[in-house]
Amino acid sequence: MPSINNRAALQSSQSRWAFFRGNPNSKDTMPEGPEIRRAADKIAKVLEGKAVDRIEFAFAHLKPFEAQLQSREVIGLETRGKALLTHFDNGLSIYSHNQLYGRWYVVKQGNIPSTNRSLRLALHTATHSALLYSASEIDVLDADGIAQHPFLAKIGPDILSPNLTWREIATRLASAKFRKRSVGILYLDQAFLAGVGNYLRSEILFAANINPRARPCDLETKQINDLARSTLKISQQAYATGGITNAPSLVEKLKRQGLRRGQYRHTVFARENQACFTCGETIVKESISSRRLYWCPLCQY
């Protein structure tokens, strides 16, 4: 089994699954809601309903929980925006947030990933290991701790929640709390919707033909509704496709032309100075809320 204290062993072979690689050309793309949910799905396949034979935390303050969680059954994995909760049958849960550099690996027992990253959390069953590298936000919480957690307590609805509707998003857009903020800033605020990040922001606003500097209070009701519908549609598509937000028909066309994934994945994100697929105008890149945003000056006038 891989050990937090055995760095040489951690570099001996390749992993079966690795998550949160992000855009290799990007220095500021962290995993967003769809990536976290897809990772949780795959981790659940090897952990859910199984007892954890051994668990290791890299951080000293979490070491006492190793004995409490050893041999306990994982009863579920839950995502809340960009955070992951691994729930155990004794009422405790492991909270983790990958931020920009964290990465999960799922490996068969003995197949250890080759990486120079620092192992922060290791969960071992009889057949597999789920390994979290480079993450700095890890904690063990009970139900009260989850309810009072400073991040979890303030975030809005999970963008991939099966209970979230476009009407609820439209209501939030029109609410006094959010209606006077530009959507380019609002869509990175996890208190508005949890799980939307940099690439989803650009893609959602483009899909709804909304200028990033527009405020909900300046939009017509139809525009609010279109933005709400696009928010759900693009987020759900990204989850289903592994991060592809471009229209499926256009993706197939671009594939036939020999374009690589990075060239057909998005409509505007990371496509500055390239022609808009819809109108041919040049895609613009700028910084809004200290993060890069891409948009079409003609489609989103």
N, C-alpha and C positions, 0 to 999 in steps of 0.2 A: 504494500500500500504506500502511496506517496506520503511523505512526511514534511511538515512545515520546516523541520530542522534538517532535512536532508536535501540540500540544493542540488548536489550532483545527480541524484536519482531523478530529480524533476526535469532533467534535460536529456533523458535517455531515449525517449521515443516520441512518436506523434500522437496527438489526441484524436479521438473519434469525432467529437463535435466541438467547435469553438464558436463563441458568440461575441457580438459587439465589436466586430472588426471595424464597422463604420466605413466611411468613405476614405480610401487610401490616399486621396489627394487633398484631404481636409485636415486641418489642424485644430478645428474647433467644433467637430461634429461628435456629439455624445449620443449614446443609444437613446431612442425616444420610446414612447409607449408601445408601438408595435414590436420593436426589437425586444423590449423587456418581456412582453407577453409571449412572444415566440420562444424565447429562451426558457421562460417558466414552463411552457408546455413540454419542452423537451427534457428539462430537468425533472418534471413531474413523472415522466415515463419511467425513470429509473429510481426515483425516491418515494413517490406517493404510494402509501399502503405498505411500505417496507420499514423495518427497523434499521436505524443507523447503528452499525456495529462500532464505529469509532468516529469521533469528531474532534477537530483541532482548530483552535483559534490562534491567530498570530499575536493578538493584542492581550497584554497581561491582565487587564481588568475583566476580560471575558473568560479567562482560563477556568475559573470556578464553575462555569456552566457546562464544561465538558462532561463532568460526571453526571450532571442532571439530565443531559440530553442523550448520553450514551445508552443504547438499547431501546430508546424511545421510538415510536412509530411516527413517520411523517404523514399527517392526515390531509395536507393540502398545501398548494402554493398559490399565493394571491399576489396580483400586481395592483399597485395604486399609483397610477402615473408611471414615473420612472423608478419607483421603489418596488422591492420584492420582499414579500413576507413568506417565510417557510414555517408552517404551523406544525407543532408536535402535539401528541396525544396527552401530554401532561399540562397543557395550558400555556406553554411557553412558545414563543415564535422568534425566529431569527430575522431581523430587519437588515436589509442591505440596500445601498444606493451606490451604483457604479460610478457616478459622476462622469468625467471624461475618459478616464483611463482604465476603469475596472473591466474585467473580462472573465466570464464563466467558461469553463471547459467541462464537458462530460466525457468520461473515459471508462472503458472496461477496466476491471481490476488488473493492475500491472502495466497498463499502457499509459505512460506518463508523458504529458506534453513537453515538447522541447521549447523552452522559453526562458528568458532572463528576468521575467517579471517576478515580483515577490508574492508568494502564496499567502493569502490572508485568512482563508477559511477552507477547510476540507471536510467533506461529508462522505463517509464510506459505508456502503452496504456490502453484502456478501458478493455482489457481482460487479458493481460500478462505483465510481467516485465522481462527485460533483465538486469542482474546485474553483474557487473564486480568487483571482489574482488582481493585485494593484488597487483594489477598492479601499477607501479610507473610512467609509461610513458603514459600520457594522455594529449591531447591538442585539441584545437578547431582551425581549419584552414580554410582559404578561398582558392581559386584556386592558388593564388600566394604563399600562405604559404605552400601548398602541394608541389609546384614546387621547392621551396627553402628549404624545410625541410632537415636538415642535414643527416638524415638517408635515407629518400625516394629519395633524389637527387642522392645518390651515389650507390644505389643497382642495381644489374643486372636484367635481365629478370626474371619474376616470373616463378618458376619451373612448375606451373600448368596453365600458360597462354595458352589458346587455340591456340594462334598464334605462340607459341614456337615450333620449329622443332628440330629433332636430328641433322640436318645439321647445324643449327645455333649454337648449343652447340659444335659441332665438330669444327666449325670455331673459336669459342671463345677459345677452348682448344689449338688450333694451333696458336693463335694470339701472337704477341710479348709481350703483357701485361701479359699473363698467362702461356705461354709455358715452361718457365724455373722454374716453381714452382712445388714442389712435390704435387701430387694429394691429398695426405692425409691432406695437409694444405689448398690447393686451394679449396677443397670442403666444407670448413667451411667459406669461404670468400663470404659474401653476395654481394660483387661487381661483383663476377663471376656469380653466380646464386642465386637468392633470394628464400629462403624457405628451402634450404637443411641444415640439422642440423646433430646432432651426429649419430642417428641411420641410417638415410638415407645414410650418407657418407659411413659407414661400409658396408651397404647392396648393394649399387651401385657398389662400388669397387669390392666386391666379385662377384657380378653378371657378371661383365665384366672380371673377372680373372686378375685384375690389382693390382700389388704390391703398397701399400700406399706410398712408397718412390719414385715411378717412377715419372718422369717428362714427360709432354706431348711431349717435344722435343726429348725424348728418345724412344718414342713409334712409332710403324709402323702405317701407315694410317689405316689399318684394326683395329688395337687396339683402335685408336682414335675414329673410327666410332662405334665400339662395346661399348666403354665407353659412348659415346653420346647417343646411343640407350638405353642402360641400365639405364642411368640417367633419361630419360623420362619414361621408362617402370616401374621402381621401384617406382618412385614418384607418378605416376598415379595409380599404384596398391595400394599403401599405402592410397591414398585418397579414392579409391573405397571400400577398405576393412576395413577402420578404423585403419590403421597402421600395417596390416599384410603384410610382404614382402617376406615370404617364398612362394615357388611354390604352387599353389592351390592343385595340386594332392598330394604333400607331406603333406600339411596341413591336408587333409582328412584322409590320412593314419595314421598320428600321432594322430589325434582325435580318430580314431577307436582303437588305442592302449591305450587310456585313458589319454593322455597327456593334460595338462592344457594350456590355451592360452599363458602364459608366456614361455612355453616350445616349442610351435610350431610356435610362431609368426615370429621369425627372423631366417635367415640362420646362421649368425655369431654374430650379436650384442648381448651382454650380455650372451654369451655362452663360456666364457673362460674355458679352461681345459676340454671341452666337445668335442666329436668326430664330425668332419665335416660331414654333411649329404651327401656330394658328394663323398669324398675320404676316410674318416675315420681318417684323420690326426687331431691332437689336435689343437683346436682354440686358438689363442694367443691374449692376451690383452696387449696393451701398450698405453702410452700417446703421442699423436701427436697434436701439436697446443694447448697444455694444456687441451685437452679433450680426453677421453678414446676412443680408436679405436680397433676394433676386426677384425682379418683376419686369413685366412688359409695359412700357410707357403707352402703348396704343391699346392693348386689350384691357389694361387696368387704369385707363385715363381718369 
